[in-house]
Amino acid sequence: MKKKQNVLIKGTKDGLTLFLNDQCSYEELKKELDEKLTAQYINQDDYPLITVRIDVGNRFLTDEQIEEIKQLVRHKKNLVVDDIVSNVMTKQEVQRILDEQEITSVVGIVRSGQVLEVPGDLLLIGDVNPGGTVVAGGNIYILGALKGIAHAGCSGNDEAVIAASVMKPSQLRINHCLNRAPDQYDENESHEMECAYIDDSYQIVIDRIKVLKQLRPNITKLKGGF
């Protein structure tokens, strides 16, 4: 009977993907991985660097084991570890995701020099004065005037949005994208609620709140809407 392979190596246009069996022992896996990489990838300085992605399936690896796997691959001079992916999530990762999906409601005014920061979505019933800052891992909704700084998606979410009843910020940020406010506002303009989001050219644009229904259809799990 043919022995089951614990390490499957597949070439892709981006490099290599290593599929590691999640049913065998860790020591057995590590031994076979070393043997296969040694047999197939000779240490030669003139070989081009190859990017390696490692898929461990349903296996949980400790930080120490992750580092061991990385070092084992790196010892083959021409292999560079790009990422190690697993289907298993730690309790800390699950809690972080739950926190980022939580909506924090605050009633009050964020004054100059104050910073209000939440891990998930922020619903502020009040104003953000010039010099005040609101920061959220998710979306920011302000039922009031935004005249200070708003930073949404700070944990790496490009899909985050900023909405305000009165949109006159000194600065808008969504993830790493930044948009400075105009030098002056038209006092005669409509005071319709507006939203800011990152468009296809990776620029922050401000538009009417009604566009969110088409741009971010999954922004809420509530049925109905406008």
N, C-alpha and C positions, 0 to 999 in steps of 0.2 A: 504494500500500500504506500502510495506516494505521501511523503511527509508534507504537512501543511506549511506554507511559507508564512513566516511572521512579519516579513518585510517585503513590501512590493514597491518597486521603483518605477515611476512613469515619467517620461520626458514630456515637457510642454513647451510652448513658444516662449514662456517666461523663465524656463529653467527646469528644475526637477520637483516632483512631488513624491514624498515618501509616505506610503500608507502603512501604519504600524498596527499589527494585530492587538486588539484590546482584551483578548482572552488568555493569552499566555502570561507567564511570570515576567516581571520587569527585567530580571537578570538575564533570562533567556532571550528576551527581546533585544536587549542591549548588546549581547554577544553576537546575535545574528546580524544586527545592523552594522556592527564594526566589521564583521567578516565580509559582508556584501560590498560595503563601501571601499574596503581595502582592495578587494578583488577587481572592482570595476573602475575605480578612480585613483590612478597612480599619481603620486606626488611629483609633479614636474612644474618647475617655475614658469615655463613658457606656455602652459595651458591657460586658456581664458577662465575667468572666474564664472562659476555657475551658481545661480540663486536657488536655494532649496527651501521648499515649503513642506512642513511636517504635519501630517494629519494623524492624530492618536485615537480617533474615534471616541468610544465611550470610556476611555481610560482616564482616570484622574492622576495627574502628575504633581508632586510637590515642587516647590521652587527649586529645591536641591536637585531633583530628578530632571527638571527642565534644563537646568544649567549643565548637568552631566550629558544629556542628549546633545545640547548645543556644542559642547566642547568636543564630543566624539566626532561630530560632523566637521567642525572647524579644523580638526587635526589633519583632515585631508585638505591639503593646501589650497586647492582650487574650488572648494565648496564654501558658500556663505549662507548662513541661516537667515531667511527672510521672516519666517513666522512659524509658530507652533500653534495649531488649532485643535480644540477639543470640544466634544458635545457636552461635556460635563461643566457645570457652573458651580462655583463655590457659594456658600451662604452669603458672603460679603458681596459678590457680584450680583446675586439675586436681590439683595437688599438695596444695592445701589440703583438697579433698574427700577425697583418699586418706588424708591425715593424720587427718581427722575420723572416718574409718571404721576406723582402726587401734586395736587394743586394746593398751594398755600394762599389763603385769603388774609389780607391785611387791610385794616381801615385806619387811615391816617395820612399825614403829610410827610414826605421825605424832604427834609430841609437841606440847605447848603451844608456840605461837609459830611452828611450822613450817607451811609451805604446800607442798603437792604439787599440781602442775598439769600436765595433759596435753592435747594438742589433740583427741584422740578419746575412746574409751571407756577407763575406768580399772578395772582389776581389782586390788584391794588385798587381799593376804593378810596381815592384821594389823589392829590397832586404830587408830582416830582418837581420840586422847585429848582431853579438854576443853581448848579453846584451840587445838587443831590444826585445819587446814583442808585439804580436798581439793577440787580444781576440775577439771572436765572439759568439753570441748566436746561430748561425747556422754553416754553413760550412766556411772553409778558403781556398781560392785559391790564390796561390802566383806565379805570372809569373816572377820569379826571384829566388834568392837563399835564402833559409830559414836556417839561422845559429844561430838564437836566439830561443826564446820561442814562441810556438803557442798553444793557448787554444781555441778549438772549442767546440760548444755545451754547453757553460758555463751556459745557463739557464735551463739545465736538459735534453739535447738531446743526447742520446747515439748513434743515427744514424748519427750524424754529421761526416764529414770527413775533413782531411787536405791534400791539394795537393800542390806540389811545383815543379818548374822546376828543382831545385837543392835541394835535401832533406838532409841537414846536420844540423839538429836542436840541440840545447843544451838541449831542453826538449820539449816533446809533451804531451798535455793534451786534452782529450775529455771527457766532463762532469767531473766526479770525477776520471776517470781512468788516470793514469800517466805513462809515459814511458820515462826513461832517455836515452840520446844518448849514442852510443858506445864510448869507450875511443879514438878510432881512426878510420878513414875512409880509404878505399882503393882508392888511387888516380887514379888507373887504371880502376876503375869500370865504367860502362856505365852511361852516364848522362841523361838517359831516365827519363821523368817526372814520379814522384812517388806520391803515396797517402798513408795516414795512416787512419785506421779505427779500431773500436772495434770488435774483432771476437767473436765466440760463447763461448769462455772460459773467456770472459771479459778481454782480453789483447789487447793492442794496437799493431797492426802489420803494417809493411810498405810493400807495394807491388807496382807492375806496375800500371799505371793509367788506363790501359784498363780493369782492374777487376771491376771498378766502375759500368760498364754497367750491370753486373750480380749482384753485391752486393747491389747497391742502384739504382734500375731501376726507382724510382720515384724522383731522385735527380733533374731532370729538367722536365719542361712541354713542352720543345721544341721537335718537331718531327725530326726523322732522327737520326743522330749520327754516331758513328764509330763502 
